[in-house]
Amino acid sequence: MLPPVREDERDSYGRYFEILREWNEKINLVSRKSIDSSFAYHFADSVWLAHSAYPHLGSRKLLDLGSGAGFPGVVFAIRYPEAEVVLYEKLAKRRLFLQDVIDKLSLRKVRLEGSFPDGRTSDLVTARAVFPPDELFEFMKRRFAPGGRLVTSWGGSKELPVAPAPFVAKETLAYTLPEDAGSRKLVVYEVVPRGTLKR
Protein backbone atom coordinates (compact mmCIF):
# COMPACT_ATOMS: atom_id res chain seq x y z
CA MET A 1 0.00 0.00 0.00
CA LEU A 2 1.19 3.50 -0.90
CA PRO A 3 0.14 7.03 0.01
CA PRO A 4 -2.33 8.41 -2.57
CA VAL A 5 -0.72 9.20 -5.93
CA ARG A 6 -2.14 11.72 -8.44
CA GLU A 7 -2.75 10.65 -12.04
CA ASP A 8 -0.27 13.19 -13.46
CA GLU A 9 2.25 12.08 -10.84
CA ARG A 10 1.81 8.44 -11.88
CA ASP A 11 2.33 9.42 -15.53
CA SER A 12 5.55 11.25 -14.64
CA TYR A 13 6.85 8.21 -12.78
CA GLY A 14 6.18 6.14 -15.91
CA ARG A 15 8.16 8.57 -18.07
CA TYR A 16 10.92 8.66 -15.46
CA PHE A 17 11.13 4.86 -15.51
CA GLU A 18 11.45 4.80 -19.31
CA ILE A 19 14.35 7.28 -19.15
CA LEU A 20 15.92 5.22 -16.35
CA ARG A 21 15.63 1.98 -18.32
CA GLU A 22 17.15 3.56 -21.42
CA TRP A 23 20.11 5.02 -19.52
CA ASN A 24 20.61 1.89 -17.46
CA GLU A 25 21.66 0.10 -20.64
CA LYS A 26 24.59 2.53 -20.90
CA ILE A 27 25.61 3.24 -17.31
CA ASN A 28 25.06 1.51 -13.99
CA LEU A 29 22.23 3.39 -12.26
CA VAL A 30 20.37 0.51 -10.64
CA SER A 31 21.29 -3.16 -10.80
CA ARG A 32 20.17 -5.02 -13.92
CA LYS A 33 18.46 -7.45 -11.57
CA SER A 34 16.36 -4.76 -9.89
CA ILE A 35 15.41 -2.69 -12.96
CA ASP A 36 12.30 -4.77 -13.62
CA SER A 37 11.24 -4.46 -9.99
CA SER A 38 12.11 -0.77 -9.77
CA PHE A 39 8.58 0.15 -8.75
CA ALA A 40 8.79 -1.88 -5.56
CA TYR A 41 12.43 -1.29 -4.63
CA HIS A 42 12.97 2.30 -5.72
CA PHE A 43 9.79 4.16 -6.64
CA ALA A 44 7.55 2.93 -3.81
CA ASP A 45 10.27 3.41 -1.21
CA SER A 46 10.91 6.94 -2.49
CA VAL A 47 7.20 7.82 -2.49
CA TRP A 48 7.03 6.86 1.18
CA LEU A 49 10.18 8.85 1.92
CA ALA A 50 8.90 11.91 0.05
CA HIS A 51 5.45 11.65 1.65
CA SER A 52 6.98 11.57 5.15
CA ALA A 53 9.57 14.28 4.45
CA TYR A 54 7.19 16.85 2.99
CA PRO A 55 5.46 17.88 6.27
CA HIS A 56 8.92 18.83 7.60
CA LEU A 57 9.82 20.98 4.59
CA GLY A 58 8.19 24.28 5.53
CA SER A 59 10.24 27.07 3.95
CA ARG A 60 13.28 24.81 3.61
CA LYS A 61 14.84 23.45 0.46
CA LEU A 62 15.01 19.69 -0.06
CA LEU A 63 18.65 18.59 -0.43
CA ASP A 64 19.07 15.06 -1.77
CA LEU A 65 22.45 13.63 -0.74
CA GLY A 66 23.97 11.17 -3.23
CA SER A 67 21.06 11.28 -5.69
CA GLY A 68 22.41 8.49 -7.90
CA ALA A 69 19.46 7.44 -10.07
CA GLY A 70 17.31 10.15 -8.50
CA PHE A 71 15.77 8.27 -5.59
CA PRO A 72 14.22 9.92 -3.66
CA GLY A 73 15.04 13.47 -4.89
CA VAL A 74 13.44 13.22 -8.35
CA VAL A 75 10.40 11.42 -6.92
CA PHE A 76 10.03 14.21 -4.34
CA ALA A 77 10.21 16.84 -7.11
CA ILE A 78 7.54 15.03 -9.16
CA ARG A 79 5.25 14.60 -6.15
CA TYR A 80 5.72 18.17 -4.87
CA PRO A 81 6.48 20.33 -7.93
CA GLU A 82 6.24 23.55 -5.91
CA ALA A 83 9.20 22.56 -3.69
CA GLU A 84 12.76 23.71 -4.34
CA VAL A 85 14.95 20.61 -4.71
CA VAL A 86 18.72 20.30 -5.04
CA LEU A 87 20.18 16.99 -6.22
CA TYR A 88 23.78 16.27 -5.19
CA GLU A 89 25.63 13.65 -7.22
CA LYS A 90 29.43 13.42 -7.51
CA LEU A 91 29.64 11.09 -10.55
CA ALA A 92 29.56 12.97 -13.85
CA LYS A 93 27.81 10.17 -15.78
CA ARG A 94 24.98 10.09 -13.27
CA ARG A 95 24.68 13.86 -13.43
CA LEU A 96 24.17 13.57 -17.20
CA PHE A 97 21.34 11.13 -16.57
CA LEU A 98 19.78 13.33 -13.88
CA GLN A 99 19.96 16.40 -16.11
CA ASP A 100 18.20 14.44 -18.86
CA VAL A 101 15.42 13.52 -16.41
CA ILE A 102 15.13 17.14 -15.20
CA ASP A 103 14.87 18.40 -18.79
CA LYS A 104 12.47 15.77 -20.12
CA LEU A 105 10.14 15.97 -17.14
CA SER A 106 10.34 19.80 -17.02
CA LEU A 107 11.27 19.81 -13.33
CA ARG A 108 11.68 23.58 -13.16
CA LYS A 109 12.45 23.90 -9.45
CA VAL A 110 15.19 21.25 -9.43
CA ARG A 111 18.87 22.15 -9.41
CA LEU A 112 21.71 19.69 -9.96
CA GLU A 113 25.05 19.99 -8.15
CA GLY A 114 28.16 17.84 -7.64
CA SER A 115 29.54 17.33 -4.13
CA PHE A 116 27.47 18.21 -1.08
CA PRO A 117 28.76 21.54 0.30
CA ASP A 118 30.88 21.80 3.44
CA GLY A 119 28.95 24.75 4.89
CA ARG A 120 26.25 24.29 7.51
CA THR A 121 22.60 24.07 6.50
CA SER A 122 19.27 24.03 8.30
CA ASP A 123 17.46 22.65 5.23
CA LEU A 124 15.79 19.24 4.91
CA VAL A 125 18.17 16.51 3.72
CA THR A 126 17.16 13.15 2.28
CA ALA A 127 19.64 10.29 2.10
CA ARG A 128 18.80 6.85 0.74
CA ALA A 129 21.41 4.08 0.62
CA VAL A 130 24.29 6.56 0.51
CA PHE A 131 26.35 5.66 3.60
CA PRO A 132 26.17 3.16 6.47
CA PRO A 133 24.51 4.78 9.52
CA ASP A 134 27.69 5.78 11.38
CA GLU A 135 29.19 7.38 8.28
CA LEU A 136 25.97 9.18 7.40
CA PHE A 137 25.64 10.74 10.86
CA GLU A 138 29.32 11.70 10.89
CA PHE A 139 29.15 13.23 7.41
CA MET A 140 26.03 15.27 8.16
CA LYS A 141 27.01 16.28 11.71
CA ARG A 142 29.63 18.63 10.27
CA ARG A 143 27.17 20.09 7.76
CA PHE A 144 24.01 20.71 9.77
CA ALA A 145 23.06 23.84 11.66
CA PRO A 146 20.48 23.59 14.48
CA GLY A 147 17.01 23.06 13.08
CA GLY A 148 18.20 21.03 10.10
CA ARG A 149 16.42 17.75 9.46
CA LEU A 150 17.54 14.45 7.98
CA VAL A 151 15.13 11.89 6.51
CA THR A 152 16.39 8.41 5.75
CA SER A 153 15.21 4.81 5.80
CA TRP A 154 16.75 1.61 7.11
CA GLY A 155 16.05 -2.07 6.45
CA GLY A 156 12.97 -3.01 8.43
CA SER A 157 14.36 -6.22 9.92
CA LYS A 158 17.22 -4.43 11.69
CA GLU A 159 17.25 -2.42 14.89
CA LEU A 160 17.27 1.31 14.29
CA PRO A 161 20.78 2.74 14.68
CA VAL A 162 21.43 4.89 17.72
CA ALA A 163 21.67 8.48 16.56
CA PRO A 164 24.55 10.46 18.10
CA ALA A 165 24.15 14.03 19.36
CA PRO A 166 23.00 16.43 17.97
CA PHE A 167 20.50 14.20 16.12
CA VAL A 168 17.14 13.47 17.74
CA ALA A 169 14.57 11.15 16.14
CA LYS A 170 11.37 13.19 15.72
CA GLU A 171 9.28 10.71 13.79
CA THR A 172 9.46 7.06 12.75
CA LEU A 173 7.39 5.09 10.29
CA ALA A 174 7.43 1.37 9.46
CA TYR A 175 6.08 0.27 6.09
CA THR A 176 6.16 -2.73 3.76
CA LEU A 177 7.11 -2.44 0.11
CA PRO A 178 4.98 -4.13 -2.57
CA GLU A 179 5.92 -7.30 -4.47
CA ASP A 180 7.63 -8.87 -1.44
CA ALA A 181 10.39 -6.26 -1.63
CA GLY A 182 10.72 -6.19 2.16
CA SER A 183 10.03 -3.66 4.86
CA ARG A 184 11.61 -0.36 5.84
CA LYS A 185 11.82 1.91 8.85
CA LEU A 186 11.88 5.58 8.02
CA VAL A 187 13.19 8.13 10.51
CA VAL A 188 13.07 11.93 10.55
CA TYR A 189 15.94 13.32 12.64
CA GLU A 190 16.19 16.89 13.86
CA VAL A 191 19.46 18.60 14.72
CA VAL A 192 19.04 20.29 18.10
CA PRO A 193 21.26 23.01 19.62
CA ARG A 194 23.96 21.97 22.05
CA GLY A 195 22.88 21.96 25.64
CA THR A 196 19.25 21.06 24.90
CA LEU A 197 19.73 17.29 24.95
CA LYS A 198 18.82 15.47 28.15
CA ARG A 199 21.69 13.60 29.71
N, C-alpha and C positions, 0 to 999 in steps of 0.2 A: 504494500500500500504506500502511496505517495501523497504529499500535500497536493491540493488542487493545482492543475496546470491549465493555462489558457490555450485556446486553439492556435493562436498565432505563435505562442511560445513553443507549442509542440511542433509546429511547422519549422520553426527556426532550429530546433534541436535536430530535426530530420536533415535539414540542409547542412548543419554543422557536422553531422555524422558522415554525410557524403564527402565533404571536404576532408575530414579526418581519414576516411578509408582510402581516398585517392592519394593523400600525402603519405600515409603509412606504408604504401608500396615503395616509396622512395627513401624515407628516413624512419628511424625507430621512434615512434611516438607512444604507442601502446603495444604490448606484446601481440604477435600474430595470433597467438592462442586466444587472447581476450578480445580481439577486435569484434568478433561476431557476438560476443556477450557484453559489448560496451554499454548497452542500456543499463544492465543490472550493476555492473562493476563500477562504471564511471559516471554515467548520466544520473542514475537514480541517487547514488551517493552524493553527488554534487548538488542535486535539487534539495536534498535534505539539509546539506550544509548551508546552502544559500538561504533557504527558508528560515533556518534557525539564526543565521547571522544577521539577516535584514533588520529585525527589531532593535538590534544594538548599533545600527549604522548612524542614526540621527543625522547630524551635519558632517559626519566624518566621510572620508574617502575609503573605499575598499581597496586594500593592497593585497594582491595575491602573490605570495612568496613561492618561487619555483614553479611557475605556471605550467611548464612542460607542454602537454597537449591541450591545456586550457581548462583543466578541472581543478578547482571549481570556478575560477575567475570568469571564464567566458559564459558558463552557465548562469552565474550571478548576473552578468551584464544583460543576458537575454531575458532573464526572469524579471529584472528590475531595471529597465532601460533608462530610467531617470537618474540612476546612481552614477557617481563618478568612480570609475574603476581603473586601477593601474596594475598591469600584468608585469611581473618581474621574471625574466628568463635569461640565464647567462649564455646558453648555447645559441649560436647564430642561426643554425639550421631550423631550430624550433621557433626562433623569432620570425623567420620567414613564413613558416606555417601560420603562426598566430596572426601576423599582419594580413595574410591572405583571408583568414577567417574574419578578422575585424572589417576588412574592406568588403567582402562578399555579403556579410550579414549587416552591413551598414551600422556597426556599433559605434555611434558617434561620440559617446562619452567614455570610450575606452582608450587608454594610452598604454603604449608598450615601451618598457625599459629593459636594460640589461641587469646588472647586479643590484641587489637591494641596497639602498643607501646606508651609510654609517651613522647619519644623524638620528636624533631621537624623534619619535612620532607618537602622537596620541590617537592615530587613526585606527581603523578596524583591519586586522590582518587575518587572512585565511592561509592555512598551510595544510596541504593534503599529501601525505607520503613523500615529504621532502627530506626530513631528518628523523633519526630515532629520537624519542622523547627528550633525553638528556641534552642532546645536541641542539634540538629545537629551542628548548628553554634557554640554553646558554647563548645561542645566537641572538634570540630576540631580547634577552635581558639587557643587552648593551644598546639596543635600538628603540626601546620603548620609553616614553615619558609617562608619568602617572595619568591614569585615565584611558590609556590605550587598551585595546582588547584583542585577544587572539582566539580564533575559532579553528578547531581542528578535530579530527576524528581518529579513534583508535579501534583496533580489532575488538569485536564484542566479547570474545571468549577470554580476553586477558583482563587482569586487574588494571584499573586506571593508574597511570603513573602519578607519583607524588610530585606536585608542582612546587618548585622552590620559591622562596620570596624573590621578587615582589608579586608573584602570580597568585591570584585567588580564583578558584572555580566559582563562577556565578550561576551557571546553568549547565545541566547535563541532560542528555536525551539518548535513550537506547532505541534502536530501530533495526528492522530486518530488511535486507535487500531482496528484491524479487529473484526468481529463477534459481533459488538455492545458492545465492551468491554470498551468504553469510550474514552476520550481524555486525553492527558498529555501535560505538559509544561516542557521541559527540559532546565536546565540552567547550563552553565559552569561558575564557579566563580574562579577568580584569587585572591590570597592573595598578597596585595601590601605592600611595606615598609611603616612604619609610616612616616607621614609628607608629603606623596605624594597625599593624598586624598584632594579633594577640599572641602572647608568648605561651 
